[in-house]
């Protein structure tokens, strides 16, 4: 959530940044400033009357001590009237505050100056590219056919048990999935991230704190009776660990990693993008999250991007890194880098990770703060990244490493998988 003072002091600049995102309701910025004016005016009225009540209460004691009972009684008679006058002002203040908060949550984060203009994924900027695209034999198989050929994943069985987008991993397919998860976690913890196993369902406050509500409400699975949300990523419970917490400067940076299943309704998805593992309702992911001092967050972002890049290099996958344009960025992000791997059998790039700096957008909602060396309390910055999302990584590994005799396993996974090849 954006800070009102930022919008008030930099109104024109805020509108310019929101325009980079192709945000259409720029007048909302002016409405928020007007609502804040209204709230401040009501607060002043309330404080003035409350001060008068407090002053009168002190004067009553003084007058009684001076034997001026009639004057004291006259002041006593005024106090109930003043308190009665406070009630409608208090109600109006609460309503104005709610209006202000309801308006603020409709504004996305202000994009960093590094964000390129653009409306669609075609406008994203390729930062760099790495790895070698394999040369496959004639008629290479997509991963869904490879999964069937080697009995690794049963998509039809998942449809029977639950529905489309809920695959069943079998035998070596399950082992390869588990190998990737363990490798990612080991790689992350070796880089100084502390591993967590968080809850996989969260309450409304947690979903609001990281910005899934109200923006992504229709994309999350909701447990009606308990009012819990199934997590779309472990970023949500991990970041909420620090909700309503005031940290010490020495506590920062905080580096966390977690494996979790992820649940997304993916409403409106169709066509070739949903074949096999390309788009699922339930999938597994390893996440990295950092909470940092504001002045360090962009250096931290670069380090997280390099961290994910190393993972892809170690897996031997051809990849590219994109800086997302304003129109393709997530609601809460100030700057996002997407990683895509090339699927040789499908002949297309597939997104496997997003690494984002949210600056203080999430931490303002979460009230996640720290005290600096001068004792001043300020908002921390939060960042997160997929390290990595499993479905398309697994699909690309199967496709890019297929041979006439089987599927070769990347060397970094041998000790986890227990073999060098799937036959």
N, C-alpha and C positions, 0 to 999 in steps of 0.2 A: 504494500500500500504506500502510495506517495505521501510525503509530508506536506501538510497544508502550507507551512511557511515557505517551502520551496516553490509551490505554485503561486503564492502571494507575491513573493519577492522577484520571481522570474517568470511572470505570466506569459509574456510573448515568447520567451525561449522554450518554455514547457510546451506551448502549442506547436512550435517548430519541430521539436523532437517527436511529439505525438504524430505529426504529419508524416514523418519519416516512416512510421508504422502503418500509414494509411488509415489512421484512426479518424473516423468521420465526425464524432461528436465533440469537436473542439470547444464548442460553447459550454460544455460541461465544466471546463476549467473556471470560466467566469462564474458559473452557478455555484461552484464550490467556494470560491472566494466570497461571494455574496452570502452564502449560508454561514460561513465562518464569521462574517461581519455581524450577521443577525445573532449568532451564538454569543459573540463577544459583547454585544450591546445588552443582551439579556443578562449575561453574567455580571456586567457592570451594575445593572439595576438591582440584581439580587444582592451583590456585595455591598452596595450602598445602603440598602435597607437593613441587611444583616449587621453592618457596622453601626447603624443607628440603634439597633436593638442592643448590641453589646455595650455601646456607650451609655445608653439609658440605664442598663442594668447596673453599671458601675456608679452612675450618678445617683441612683436610688440609694445605694449603700452609703454614699457620702452624705446625702441629704438627711438620711435617717440618723447618721452619726452626729449631724449638726442640729438635730431636733426639728428639722423642717419637714414634718410629716405630711402636711397638705401637698407640698410640692412633690414629695416622693410618691404619694398616692396618685397624683396627676400623671406622673411618668409611668406608673404601673398600669394605669388605665389605657395608655397609648400602646403598650407592648403587644397585647393580644391583637389589636388592629393591624399593627405592623407585621406580626406573624401571619395573620390571615392574608395580607397582601403578598407575602412571599410565595404562597402555594401556587397561584396561577403562573407566576414567573418561573417557578421551579419546573412546573409541567411543560411550559413553553420551551425552557432550556433543554429538557430531556428530549422533546420532540425535535428541536433544532439539531441537537447532537446526533440523533438517529438519522435525520435527513442528511446530515453532513457525512456520516459514516457510510450510509447507503450509496451516496454519490461517489465517494472516494474509491470504493471497491469496484466501481465500473471503469476506472481509469487503469490501463495497463502501465507497466513500468516504462520509464523514459529510456529510449535506446542510447547507448554509448555513442560518442562521436565516431567510433570505428565502424559502426553499422552502416553498410551501403544502402542507398535507396533502392526500392524495388517492390514489386507486388507479389510475385510468384516465385516458386523454387528455381525457375529459369534465371532469375536475377541474382541468385546467390553467387558469391565469388569463390573460385577455387584458390585456396591459399597455397597448397602444395600437394604433390602426389607421390606415392612411393610403392615399392613392390613391383613384381613382374607378373604380368598376365600370362597364365599358362596356355600352352598350345595343346588343345585336347584333340583326341582322335575324331574320326568321323562319327556323326550322330551322337554327341555327348548327351548324357541323360540329366534332366533336372533333378534336384534333390528328392522330390516326392517319388520319382520312379526309382532312384537309388535306394531310398528308404524301404521301398517295397521289395526290391530285388534282394537286398541283404537282410530283410526282416529287422529293421532298425526302429521304424516308427509306423504306427497304424493309425491313419487319419480316419478311416471309416469306423473303427472301433470307438474312437473318441466321439464321433457323431452319435453312435448308439448310446453311449453312456451319458453324454451331456448334450452335445450339439456341435455344430461347426465351429472350428477355432479352438478345440480342446483335444490336441493329439495325445496319443498314448505312446510313450517311449518304451522300447522292448530290448532286453539283452544288451548287445554291444551299443545300441543307440542310447540306452539309459546310461551305460558306463561312460560313453563319450561325453554325454551331457554333464555327468557328475565330474568327470576329469577336467572339463573346462571350468566349471564352477570352482573346484579346488585350486586349480592353477591361478585363476584370477584373484582369489582371496589371498593366496600365498604371495603373489606378486605385489598386491596392494599392501599387505602387512609388512613386507620387506621394505617398502617405501615409507614406512612410518605411520600408516593408517591403523587405527585400532578397530578390531572386528567387533561387530555387534550382531545379535540376533533379536531384532525388534518384533513387536506385534505386527501381524499381517492385516489387521483391521484397525481402524482409527475412529475416533469420535469426530463430531462436527467441528469442534474447536481446532483440532489438528488439521483437518482438511482445509479449514479457512486460513490457518496460520501460514501454510506454504502456498496458498493461492489457488488450490484446486476448486475451492468454493469462493464465489458463485460461478466462476468462469467455466469449469469443467464438470459441473454437476451432472449433466446428462451423459457423460462418458464414464462415470463410475458406477460400480455395482453397489446397491444400497440394501442393508439389512433393516427392513422396515420396523420390526418390533423393537429392536435394540437401538435403532438409529446409529448404526455403525456403517462405515464405508470400507469396502475391500480396497487395499492400497493399489494405486496404479504404478507405484515405484517405492522402494524403501527410503527414498529421499524424504517422504512425508513423515514417517515416524522418527527417522534419524534427526532431522532438523528440529522437530518438535521437542526433542529432549531438552532443548535450550529455551523453550518458551517460558516467558516470565522469569528469566534468570539474569542476574547481573554478574557477569564474569569479572575476573581480575585480568589486567593486561597481560600478566605472565601466563595466563591460561591459553592464550592465543598463539599460534593457530591451533584449532581443534581439527583433527583429521580422523574421519570415520569411514568404515566400509562395511557393507552388509550384503549377504545374499538374500533374495526373497523371491517367491512367486509374485507375479504382477497381474492385475486384473483390469482389463479395459474393454468396455462395450464396443468400441470402434464402430459406432453407429454410422451408417452410410458408406462403409467400405464395400467395394465390389470389384469384379473383373480380375485381371491377371495379378493385381497387387495382393490378392488374398489366397493365391494358390500355395499349398503346402505350408511351409513355415514363414511365408512372407508377412502374414499379418494374423495374429492370434488374439483370442480373448483372454487366455491364460498363458503366460510365458515366464521364464526365469531370467533373472538379471542380477548382476553384481554391480553395486553402486559405490561411488566415492563421494563424500560430502566434506566440505571444509567451512569452518567459521573463522574469519580473519579480521584483522584490523583494516579499516577502510583504505589506508594508504598502501596496503600490500595486496589488495584483492586482484588487481590485474596481473601482477607478477605471479600470483598463485594460479590464476587462470591459465597462463602460459605453461606453467609447470604441470598442471593437470592435463592439458592438451598433449604435452610431450609424453606424459605417463601413458595415456591411452594409445598414442602413436607407437610407443615401444611394444605394447601388447600385440598390436597388429603386425608389427615387424617380426616379432618372435614367432607368430603363428604362420608367417610366410604368406600373408594374404595381400593382394594388390588393393591399395586404398587411396582415397583422396580426402582432403580436409576442406570443408566449405565454411566460409563466414556467411552466416545467414543475413539476408536483406531484411529491411524493416517489415515487409509484408509477410514474411515466412517465420518470424520469430514467435516464440511462446509468449503468453500474456505477461508472465512475471519476470522475464529475462531482460537484462540490459545489453548483453552481448552473448551470442551463442555460436559455437563451432560444431558443425555436424561432421561425423566420420561416415564414409560410405566405403563398402568393399565391392569389388567387381565380381559378379557372378558370371563365370565364363560360359556355363551351360545355358543360362538365361540371356546372356549378352546384355546385362544391365547392371547399374549401380544400385546397391541396397544400403539404406541407412542402418548403422549398427550402434551408433553412440551420439549423444548430444552432451556437450560440456558447456556449462553456462555460468555466468556471473550475474547474480541477482542484485548486487550492491546491497542497499538497505531496504529493498522492497519487501522481502519476506520478514526480515528482522524487525521492521516497524510493526508489522502485523503481530509478530510473535512476542514483541517487547523483549527481544534478546539484545542485551546491552553489556557494556564493559566499562570499568573505571580506568581512565588513563593515568599516566604518571602524575598528573596535576590534580587527580581526584575528580576530574570531570567525567560525568556519565554520558556516553554516546552510543549510538547504534553500531553493532558489528555489521560485517558484510557476510553473506552466505553464497556458496558456490556448490554445484554438484555436477556429476558426470556419470555416464554409463561406462562401466569398466569390467565387463562389457554386457550388452544384451545378447542372450544366447540364441534365439531362433535363427536369425539370419547369419550369424557367425557359423553355427552348426551347418546350415544349409550350404553356405559358401565353401566351407571346408570339404563337405562331401562332393560338391560339384567340381571344385578346382583341383582336387586331389584324386579324382577317379582315373584309373588305368584299366588296361585290358584285363588285369588279374584281380583288381579289388580297389580299395581306397587307402591311400597312404596316410599315416597319422603324423602330424608335425612333431619334430623331435622333442620340443618342450613338454609334450603331453605323454611321452612314452612311459615315464615312471608312474604316471597317474592311471593311464589306460591299460598298461601291462602288455602292450603289443605295439608293433610298428605298422600294422596294416589290418584292415578289415577285409576278409575274404568271404 
